[in-house]
Amino acid sequence: MTAQPAVPPTLPRYGEATLADLATSLLASLGAGGPNPLGLSPASRACLLIIDGLGWELLRDHQAAAPFLSELAATARPLSAGFPATTVTSLSSLGTGRPPGQHGMLGYQVAVPGQRKLLNALRWDRKVDPVAWQPGSTIFERAVKAGIAAFRVAPGAFRGTGLSVAAMRGADYRVADSLGALVAQSAVALKESDRALVMTYYGKLDSTGHSCGCTSDAWRYQLGHVDKLAEQLASALPHGTVLHVTADHGMVDVSPQDRIDVDAMPELREGVALLGGEPRARHVYARPGAAADVLAAWREILGARAWVASRDEATQAGWFGEVAEHLMPRIGDVVAAPAGPWAMVATRAEPHESALIGMHGSLTMADQLVPHLVVAGT
């Protein structure tokens, strides 16, 4: 009998306390209507600061490096990111106010139905129309319709990308390529309207974790900069603004001996048409008629190191939330998520991703839990 993980997955609490629920609650708090599962108090302006890669467990374990954020966390509760716990999916949940199974941005790399190719949602493909890929409204479009000014403050490199258009269109984009600019541009945008929603994004903590590890001195020092960013932003808020601080996912460091190389194990490639997702959240697309054999092989080889499910099993268990029928083909025939600090790399097909130290995406608490910190406006 194939060994199973000793612990169950940390399933996202869709409809109760996920990033999608934070987005809808923000709109409701600003008077745009709709559900408010987090019970946020009414406000005239809200600023959502997204710190890429700041997991709840990481913040808890590095309190000395982030005194301002840690003080806020003392009375806070974490949210679930959603599956996969990765930037593409989480920013889409925040940008649309819907769970992954509804917005369809189901991972870093997913199959384009009817075509034998993957869509990398961070690099995009000009042949794929981002609005057709994700046609649902965004929270920014809904905010503007309700008379609320909507802004995104982020580096210029992300302006107009496929991901931005698909999941976060409708906002007035304000370019900010430094920490100081993020604070200044966010404050200016908030002061321009009596009712405003500003989403501010910072990504260097995540990239530091990927390249150096989230247990490294480099990551800890970078967290100190993040703490100062949040503190300065809080002090720059105009009257009547509430600051919300969250993240898109957590992170774990994966040692070389804990990497399962799919490209070095023919039995994991047998019957596989496309290997999607990323090392800690795999979508495995089987050749016609091979799905059952691929599922059996991945379960047998990964054993207790990962939760391995068929598409139907993963969706029925609620990994993605309720899944729209037309989005089902984007999910792998087999979905695999490490149950500990392991990764399923592909050193030949994905040399860059396979070399990262810090990784994320799975259904562990380290991947899933993210902060929701609040600084009430005055």
N, C-alpha and C positions, 0 to 999 in steps of 0.2 A: 504493500500500500504506500502511495506517495505521501511523504511527510508534508504536513501543513504548518503554516506559521503558528507560533504558540499564542499569539494575541490577535484579536480581531482588528480590522482596519478602523481608523478614526474617520468615520463617515461625516461629511459636511452636514451641518444642520440647516439645510435649505428651507427657506420660509420662516426661519427663526433667528439665526445669527450667523449669516455668511456675508461676504462682501457684496453680493447682490442685494441683500436685505439692508445693508448700510446705505447703498445708493438710493433705494426707494424711500427709505426713512429720511434721508437728507431732503429729497424733493418734498415729502410730506411736511417736514418741519418748516420749509420755506413757503408753505401755502399752496403747493402745486397739486395737492390732492394725492390720492393713491394710498397704498398700505404703508404703515409705519411700525413694522414688527419690532424695532428697537425702542420704540416709545420715545423718540427724540422730542425735546421741547421746542416750541415755536421759536423761530429766529428770523430776522430780516436778511441777514447775510450769513453764508457758511463758506469756510475754506477747508477743503479736504487735502491734507498733505499726505502723499503716498511715498513711503520710503521703500524702495525696491529691495527686497531681501531681508527686511527686519522682522524675523520671526519672534513670536511671543517668548519662546524658550531661550532664544539668544539674548533678548533684552533682559529677561529675568536673570540670566547667568552673567551679565556684564553691567550690573547696576552702577558700579563705581565709574565706568567710562561714560555713562549717560545719566547723570543725576537728575536733570530736568524731566526727561521722559520716564525715568524710573519712579519718580515721585508721583507722576500722573498714573502710572501703572499700578500703584499700590491700591487704588480704589477702583480699578478697571477690570473688565472681563474680556477674554480674547474672543475673536471671531474665527470661523472656519473660512479658509480661502476658497474651497471648491476644488474639484478634480478635473484635470491635473492641477496641482499647485504650482503654476508657472505663470510667467508674466503675461503671455498672450491671453490665456484664459481668464486670469484674475482682472486684468485691466478691462477686458470685455465685460465681465460681470459688473465691475464698477461703472463702466461706461454705459451699459444698457439697463442695469437694474434687473437682469434676468440671470438665472443659473445657466451653466454651460450647455445643458441639454436643450435650452431654448434659444440661446444666442448662436450656438453652433461653432464657436471658436474653441475647438475641443483639444487644443494642444499646440505645442511648438511646431510639429510637423504632422499633418493629417493627409489622408488620401483625397484626391479630387475625384469624386464619384464619376465612373464612366471613363476615366483616363488612368493609364498606368503611370501615375506620377504623384509626388507629394507636394503639398503647398507648405512652404516654410513661412509662417505668418510674421516673423520678424524681418525677413528679407523680401517677402511677397513675390508675386509673379505678375507681370504686367498683363498677361493674358487672362487673369482672373479679376473680374470686376468686384472690388471690395463691397460695394453697395448691394450687388446681387448675392454675394456670399453671405452678408449679414444685413438683410433688408429691414430689420426691425428698428424702431425709433430708439434714439439714445436719450440719456437723461438730460443732455444739453438741449436737444430739440424740444423735449417736453418742458423743460424749464422756460425756454424762450417763449413757447406757446402760452405759458401761464404768466408771462410778463416779468420773468426773472432774467436778468442779464447773466450770461454764461461765458465762462472763460477757462481756458487751459493755459497753464504756465509751465513750460518745459523747454528743454534744449531745442535749438533750431533744427537739428538733424532729424527730429521726429515729425516735423511739420509735413503734412501731406503724404505720409507713408500709408501703405495699404492698411496696416493695423489701425492707424489713427482715423482713416476715413471709415473703415468698417465699424469700429466700435465706439468712436468718440467724436464723430462729426457733429457740427452744429454749434461749436464753441468758438468764441473769438480767441484766436491763438496768440499768446504773448511769448515771444522768444526770451529765454533766460539761460545763458550758458555758464553761469557761475552761481555759487551759493548766495552771494550778495544780490545778484540779479533776481534770483528766485524770490527772495524776501521783498525786494523793492517792487518788482513787477506784480507780485500778488497783492501787496498793499495798495498799489495804484489802482488795480482792477477793482478791488473791493470798494474803494472810495468813489468810483465812478457812478455807482447806482445805489438807490435806496434798498433794492432787493437784488442780491447777487449770489451766484454759485461759482466758486473758483476751485479748480482742481490743479494742485501743484505737485509736480513729479520730480523725484530725485533718484538717480539710478546708480551712483558710484559705489554705494555700499554693496550692492549686489555684485558688481563687476570685481570689486576687491575680494569678495568672498570666493567668486569663481576662480580667480587667478592665484590668490594667496591662501585661501582657506578661511572659513569663518571662525576658526579658533586661533588665528594668527595675530601677531602684534599689529600687523597692517590693518586688519579688519577692526581691531579694537580701537586703534587711533582714528580710523575713518568714522567709527561710531561716535567718537567725541565730536567730530565736525557735524554729524547729523544732529546731535543733541543741541549744539549751538544754533544750527539752522532752525530747529523747532522753537527754541527759546526766543530767538530774534523775531521769528514770524509771529509768535504769540504776542510779543510786545508791540508789533507794528499793526495789529488789527484795529480797524476803525470801530467806533461805537456800534454795538448791536451785532457783532460778528462772533460766531462760534467756530473755533478751530477743532477739526477732527484729524487725528493722526492715525494712519493705518499702514499696512504693507500688503504686498501681493502674495507673499509666500514666506516660509522659513527657509532653512538651509541646513545641510549636514556635510561634513567633510568625509570623503570616501577614500580610504587608503588603497594603494595599488593592489594589495592581496584580496580586496573585497570587490574587485571589478570582474564581472563575468563578460568575457569578450565574445559576442555573438559571431564575429567574423572569424574567430579561431575555433569555433565549435560547429562543424557542418550539420550536426543534428538539430541545432537551433535555427539553421537557415533552410533546412529541408521543407519544401512545400510553401515557403514564404515568398510572396510576390513583392511586398514592400515592407520595410521596417520603418515605422513612423514613431512619433512621440520624441522622447529623449531618454537618457539613461535611467532616470528614476520614474518614468511614466511611459511605458511603451504601448503603442498601437501596432499590432502585428497583423498584417493583411495577408491572408492565405490565398494560394492559387485555387481556382475552382475545384471543389471536391476535397480539398486538403485541410479544411478548418479543424475537423475533429482530431486528425493526426498531429497538427501543429499544437493544438491545445494540450494534448497528451504529452507531447515531447517537452514543451515548456514547463508543464507542471512537474514532470518527472525530474528534469535537470535542475530547475530552480528550487524545488522542494520547499523547505521551511523558510527559505530566504525571501520569498515573495508571495503576494496574493496574486494568483493567476486565474483569470475568469474569461469565459466566453463573452461575446458581445451581449447576448441576452442576459447572462448571469450578472454582468456588471451593471447593466441598465436596471434590471429588476431589483438589484440590491441598493440602488439609489446613488451610485458613484457620481453620476453627472446631474442629478436631479431628474425631473420628468423630461424625457427626451422626445422632441417632435419627430414624427415618423420620417419626414423627409431628410432628417439629419442623421438617421441611424447609419447609413453607409459611410459616414465620416469616421465612425468608431471602428477600431480594429476588430477583426474576427476574434482575436485574442487580445486581452488587455492585461498588462503585468505591472505591478507596483511593488517595489522592495519593502519588506516588513522591518528592515533595520538599515544600518548604514552601508548598504550595498548599492551596486549600480550595474546595469546591463548595457555596456558600452559596445561600440562597433568601430574598432580602431582603423579599419580601412575605409569604411563608408563615411565615418564621422570623426576624422582625426582631431579636429578642434574640440568638439564636445567631449570626446573621450579623454582628453588631457586635462580637463578642469579638475580642480581640487574640491571646491564647494559645489554641491549639486542640490536639486530640489525637484519636486513634482509628485511625490508619493502620497500615501494615505497615513503616514505616521504623524504623531502630534508635532514633531519637529518641523515637518513640511507644512502641515495644515494650519496650525494655530498662528494667528497674527494679532497684533494689538488693535484695540480701538480706544484711543486716548482722547479725552475731551478737555478743551480749555474754554470755559463759558465766557461769552462776551459780557462786557460791562455797559 
